[in-house]
Amino acid sequence: MAIIKLLLWLLFFVSSFLMIVVILLQEPKGGGLAEAFGGMGAQTFGVKSGGINKFTFTLFAVFLGSAVLITILRWQ
């Protein structure tokens, strides 16, 4: 059980760090950290970036799921 809790905490922190980075890189109207990568940032993280939005939602689901499971396991 201790290994499962450790893996959940690790998943929680990794997903939270990745979510912070991905959200900071997204800027729908240009500017922000996406501009630091030149023209590539506007194409990858701009308005027409459907894939990055799906990835962000997946990270959110992993983050939320791990938080709920950690809470459930702490009550036991």
Buried (B, 14 or more C-beta within 10 A) or exposed (E): EEEEEEEBEEBBEBBBEBBEEBBEBBBEEEEBBBEEEEEEBBEBBBEEBEEBEEBBEEBBEBBEBBBEBBEEEEEE
